[in-house]
């Protein structure tokens, strides 16, 4: 069961960063190993946004597609993601956004388990490194879009 957390301070406002994270269909443009992204459903109810999305992740001959439920709560400035279907036994991740002057602190916690025990063991060994690379990608994308 790989678990990891990452925190970054990014120079942009909170709304811009939330929009970037919710712009799932553009993930293949800037997230390493994200090969495809699709939104199946998106709806707003009061202070909540619900999205059903699918990501295809892979490198070389290895790739997997999983579908998730994404919920953004405008009251708490959090995004929660849970697995619906795919190679994951379960997935729980949370994004937290906190505006500080002209910066936004973003925290990302993830906990998941892959159905395949061998791959789960392999992922446990290098997962923090991979998560840091993904955080770097979000930070670079935010800088490219919003800084200056």
C-alpha positions as a Markdown table, in Angstrom:
| # | Residue | x | y | z |
|---|---|---|---|---|
| 1 | Unk | 0.0 | 0.0 | 0.0 |
| 2 | Unk | 2.1 | 3.0 | -1.2 |
| 3 | Unk | 1.4 | 6.1 | 0.8 |
| 4 | Unk | 3.0 | 9.5 | 0.2 |
| 5 | Unk | 2.6 | 13.2 | 0.7 |
| 6 | Unk | 4.1 | 16.3 | -1.0 |
| 7 | Unk | 3.7 | 20.0 | -0.2 |
| 8 | Unk | 4.7 | 22.9 | -2.5 |
| 9 | Unk | 4.4 | 26.7 | -2.4 |
| 10 | Unk | 3.5 | 27.9 | -5.9 |
| 11 | Unk | 3.4 | 31.5 | -7.1 |
| 12 | Unk | -0.3 | 31.9 | -8.2 |
| 13 | Unk | -3.6 | 32.4 | -6.6 |
| 14 | Unk | -5.7 | 29.5 | -5.1 |
| 15 | Unk | -8.4 | 29.6 | -7.8 |
| 16 | Unk | -5.8 | 29.3 | -10.6 |
| 17 | Unk | -4.2 | 26.3 | -9.0 |
| 18 | Unk | -7.5 | 24.6 | -8.3 |
| 19 | Unk | -8.5 | 25.1 | -11.9 |
| 20 | Unk | -5.2 | 23.6 | -13.0 |
| 21 | Unk | -5.7 | 20.5 | -10.9 |
| 22 | Unk | -9.3 | 20.1 | -12.2 |
| 23 | Unk | -8.2 | 20.5 | -15.8 |
| 24 | Unk | -7.7 | 16.8 | -16.0 |
| 25 | Unk | -8.0 | 16.5 | -19.8 |
| 26 | Unk | -4.8 | 18.5 | -20.1 |
| 27 | Unk | -2.7 | 16.2 | -17.8 |
| 28 | Unk | -1.1 | 14.4 | -20.8 |
| 29 | Unk | 0.5 | 17.7 | -21.8 |
| 30 | Unk | 2.6 | 18.1 | -18.7 |
| 31 | Unk | 2.4 | 15.1 | -16.3 |
| 32 | Unk | 5.0 | 12.4 | -16.9 |
| 33 | Unk | 3.7 | 9.0 | -18.0 |
| 34 | Unk | 0.1 | 10.3 | -18.3 |
| 35 | Unk | -0.8 | 9.1 | -21.8 |
| 36 | Unk | -4.5 | 10.0 | -22.0 |
| 37 | Unk | -7.2 | 11.7 | -19.9 |
| 38 | Unk | -11.0 | 11.8 | -20.4 |
| 39 | Unk | -13.8 | 13.5 | -18.5 |
| 40 | Unk | -17.0 | 11.4 | -18.6 |
| 41 | Unk | -19.1 | 13.6 | -16.4 |
| 42 | Unk | -18.9 | 17.0 | -14.7 |
| 43 | Unk | -21.5 | 18.6 | -12.6 |
| 44 | Unk | -21.8 | 21.4 | -10.0 |
| 45 | Unk | -24.1 | 21.3 | -6.9 |
| 46 | Unk | -24.0 | 24.2 | -4.5 |
| 47 | Unk | -20.4 | 24.5 | -3.4 |
| 48 | Unk | -19.3 | 21.1 | -4.9 |
| 49 | Unk | -17.9 | 20.0 | -8.2 |
| 50 | Unk | -18.2 | 16.4 | -9.1 |
| 51 | Unk | -16.1 | 14.8 | -12.0 |
| 52 | Unk | -15.9 | 11.3 | -13.3 |
| 53 | Unk | -12.5 | 11.0 | -15.1 |
| 54 | Unk | -10.3 | 8.4 | -16.6 |
| 55 | Unk | -6.5 | 8.4 | -16.8 |
| 56 | Unk | -4.2 | 6.2 | -18.8 |
| 57 | Unk | -0.8 | 5.9 | -17.2 |
| 58 | Unk | 2.2 | 4.1 | -18.6 |
| 59 | Unk | 5.6 | 3.8 | -20.1 |
| 60 | Unk | 6.8 | 1.6 | -22.9 |
| 61 | Unk | 4.8 | -1.6 | -23.0 |
| 62 | Unk | 3.3 | -1.0 | -19.6 |
| 63 | Unk | 0.1 | 1.0 | -19.3 |
| 64 | Unk | -3.1 | 1.0 | -17.3 |
| 65 | Unk | -6.3 | 2.9 | -17.3 |
| 66 | Unk | -8.3 | 3.7 | -14.2 |
| 67 | Unk | -11.5 | 5.7 | -13.6 |
| 68 | Unk | -12.0 | 7.9 | -10.6 |
| 69 | Unk | -14.5 | 10.1 | -8.8 |
| 70 | Unk | -13.2 | 13.6 | -8.2 |
| 71 | Unk | -14.9 | 16.0 | -5.7 |
| 72 | Unk | -13.9 | 19.6 | -5.2 |
| 73 | Unk | -15.4 | 21.3 | -2.1 |
| 74 | Unk | -15.2 | 25.0 | -2.4 |
| 75 | Unk | -15.9 | 25.5 | 1.3 |
| 76 | Unk | -12.9 | 23.6 | 2.4 |
| 77 | Unk | -10.6 | 24.1 | -0.6 |
| 78 | Unk | -10.1 | 20.4 | -1.0 |
| 79 | Unk | -10.2 | 17.9 | -3.8 |
| 80 | Unk | -10.8 | 14.2 | -3.0 |
| 81 | Unk | -10.2 | 11.5 | -5.5 |
| 82 | Unk | -11.4 | 7.9 | -5.1 |
| 83 | Unk | -11.1 | 4.9 | -7.5 |
| 84 | Unk | -14.1 | 3.6 | -9.4 |
| 85 | Unk | -12.6 | 1.0 | -11.7 |
| 86 | Unk | -9.3 | -0.2 | -13.1 |
| 87 | Unk | -6.1 | -1.9 | -11.8 |
| 88 | Unk | -6.3 | -0.3 | -8.4 |
| 89 | Unk | -7.7 | -2.1 | -5.5 |
| 90 | Unk | -8.3 | 1.3 | -4.0 |
| 91 | Unk | -7.2 | 4.9 | -4.4 |
| 92 | Unk | -7.6 | 7.8 | -2.0 |
| 93 | Unk | -6.0 | 11.1 | -2.6 |
| 94 | Unk | -6.6 | 14.6 | -1.3 |
| 95 | Unk | -5.4 | 17.9 | -2.4 |
| 96 | Unk | -5.4 | 20.9 | 0.0 |
| 97 | Unk | -5.0 | 24.5 | -1.1 |
| 98 | Unk | -4.1 | 27.4 | 1.2 |
| 99 | Unk | -3.5 | 30.9 | -0.2 |
| 100 | Unk | -0.6 | 32.8 | 1.4 |
| 101 | Unk | -0.1 | 36.3 | 0.0 |
| 102 | Unk | 0.7 | 35.9 | -3.8 |
| 103 | Unk | 1.4 | 32.2 | -3.3 |
| 104 | Unk | -0.7 | 29.1 | -2.8 |
| 105 | Unk | 0.5 | 26.2 | -0.6 |
| 106 | Unk | -0.7 | 22.9 | -2.1 |
| 107 | Unk | -0.6 | 19.6 | -0.2 |
| 108 | Unk | -1.2 | 16.3 | -1.9 |
| 109 | Unk | -1.7 | 13.0 | 0.1 |
| 110 | Unk | -2.2 | 9.7 | -1.7 |
| 111 | Unk | -2.8 | 6.2 | -0.6 |
| 112 | Unk | -3.5 | 3.4 | -3.0 |
| 113 | Unk | -3.1 | -0.3 | -3.6 |
| 114 | Unk | -2.7 | -2.0 | -7.0 |
| 115 | Unk | -4.4 | -5.4 | -7.5 |
| 116 | Unk | -1.2 | -6.9 | -8.7 |
| 117 | Unk | 0.9 | -7.7 | -5.6 |
| 118 | Unk | 4.3 | -7.7 | -7.4 |
| 119 | Unk | 3.6 | -4.2 | -9.0 |
| 120 | Unk | 2.4 | -3.0 | -5.6 |
| 121 | Unk | 5.8 | -3.9 | -4.1 |
| 122 | Unk | 7.7 | -2.3 | -7.0 |
| 123 | Unk | 5.6 | 0.9 | -6.7 |
| 124 | Unk | 6.2 | 1.1 | -2.9 |
| 125 | Unk | 10.0 | 1.4 | -3.5 |
| 126 | Unk | 9.9 | 4.3 | -5.9 |
| 127 | Unk | 6.6 | 6.0 | -5.2 |
| 128 | Unk | 7.8 | 9.1 | -3.4 |
| 129 | Unk | 10.2 | 9.9 | -6.2 |
| 130 | Unk | 7.3 | 9.6 | -8.7 |
| 131 | Unk | 5.1 | 11.8 | -6.7 |
| 132 | Unk | 7.8 | 14.4 | -6.4 |
| 133 | Unk | 8.1 | 14.4 | -10.2 |
| 134 | Unk | 4.4 | 14.9 | -10.6 |
| 135 | Unk | 4.4 | 17.8 | -8.1 |
| 136 | Unk | 7.3 | 19.3 | -10.1 |
| 137 | Unk | 5.2 | 19.0 | -13.2 |
| 138 | Unk | 2.3 | 20.8 | -11.6 |
| 139 | Unk | 4.6 | 23.5 | -10.3 |
| 140 | Unk | 6.2 | 24.0 | -13.7 |
| 141 | Unk | 2.8 | 24.1 | -15.4 |
| 142 | Unk | 1.6 | 26.7 | -12.9 |
| 143 | Unk | 4.7 | 28.8 | -13.4 |
| 144 | Unk | 4.3 | 28.6 | -17.2 |
| 145 | Unk | 0.7 | 29.6 | -17.1 |
| 146 | Unk | 0.4 | 32.1 | -14.3 |
| 147 | Unk | 3.8 | 33.6 | -13.3 |
| 148 | Unk | 4.9 | 36.9 | -14.7 |
